[in-house]
Amino acid sequence: MKKHRMSASDIAFEVPVALFFGLFTLLCIFPFYYMLINSISGNDLVKTGQILFFPREIHFKNYLDIFKLKDIGNATLVTLSRTLIGTFTCVLCTTFVAYILSKKELWLGRLWRRFFVVTLYLNVGLIPWYINMQSLGLTNNFLAYVIGVVNPYNMVLAKTYIESLPQSLSESAEIDGAGPLKVFFRIILPLSKPIIATTAVFTAVLQWNSFTDTLILMQDSKLYTLQFILWRYLQSAPKVPPVMGPGGTVYIMPSITSIKMTISMVVTLPIMFVYPFFQRYFVKGIMLGAIKG
């Protein structure tokens, strides 16, 4: 097989482009690397800003201290549960609404589509949202985390993707007597894996990182999420005094910088590990969902 020889003009163009994107990639990765090396380096070195590119005096005590916090196990379980169940219900409801709105014969279809799009720009605010949640009995209730909510942005992506699918598939199923639900579950969902994976990533990130709903709606500590527990710890950490240890030794709590870096890694790494499993669908889904076919 004959190899293609690059011309001087090709090299002059591709080398700067490769260098630019290589540098851009490093700039994207460096903040996570910086958090990691500061979370595992000596706390005194971190406090004085001596950790820039390489870890020193490596230890994992900060992580052990984080996981020894009170109620951390239950909070982790609550966060995992809300992420899994909440992502499932939200993606299912969003995709179903997108399928219904993609139907040309929908009664007042244009009005309903515009109604959902308007919610991208207008927000009722925090107080009406709280009053609504309270009237529905969703304060101090795990259902507040996982109840199916239609995300307008994801709905637009899913609707556009569904409209790009061959309409003949749905029409032939309807001719054979399949109802809307059967068409949705048997035809639309299996063909919509790319956009489902895309919206699932978006939703899972929101579910995993959310803590304001816990702050506002939950008073029972059994319903606290991991992010809320760590946020409270982060708020109280600067006020924690030195502790007197055995033999009169003084134990200084980790610096606030070390705590911030460790907590950032704890809440970031799990969701980062999920992304590679959806990455092969992600690009395809976001492109097909953003450009109408």
Stockholm file with secondary structure:
# STOCKHOLM 1.0

chainA/1-293         MKKHRMSASDIAFEVPVALFFGLFTLLCIFPFYYMLINSISGNDLVKTGQILFFPREIHFKNYLDIFKLKDIGNATLVTLSRTLIGTFTCVLCTTFVAYILSKKELWLGRLWRRFFVVTLYLNVGLIPWYINMQSLGLTNNFLAYVIGVVNPYNMVLAKTYIESLPQSLSESAEIDGAGPLKVFFRIILPLSKPIIATTAVFTAVLQWNSFTDTLILMQDSKLYTLQFILWRYLQSAPKVPPVMGPGGTVYIMPSITSIKMTISMVVTLPIMFVYPFFQRYFVKGIMLGAIKG
#=GR chainA/1-293 SS CCCCCCCHHHHHHHHHHHHHHHHHHHHHHHHHHHHHHHHHSCHHHHHTTCCSSSCCSCCCHHHHHHTTSTTHHHHHHHHHHHHHHHHHHHHHHHHHHHHHHTCTTCTTHHHHHHHHHHTTTCCCCHHHHHHHHHHTTCTTCTHHHHSCCCCHHHHHHHHHHHHHSCHHHHHHHHHTTCCHHHHIIIIIHHHTHHHHHHHHHHHHHHHHHCCHHHHHHCCCGGGCCHHHHHHHHHHHGGGCCCEECGGGCEECCCCHHHHHHHHHHHHHHHHHHHHHHHHHHHHHHHHHHHSCC
#=GC SS_cons         CCCCCCCHHHHHHHHHHHHHHHHHHHHHHHHHHHHHHHHHSCHHHHHTTCCSSSCCSCCCHHHHHHTTSTTHHHHHHHHHHHHHHHHHHHHHHHHHHHHHHTCTTCTTHHHHHHHHHHTTTCCCCHHHHHHHHHHTTCTTCTHHHHSCCCCHHHHHHHHHHHHHSCHHHHHHHHHTTCCHHHHIIIIIHHHTHHHHHHHHHHHHHHHHHCCHHHHHHCCCGGGCCHHHHHHHHHHHGGGCCCEECGGGCEECCCCHHHHHHHHHHHHHHHHHHHHHHHHHHHHHHHHHHHSCC
//
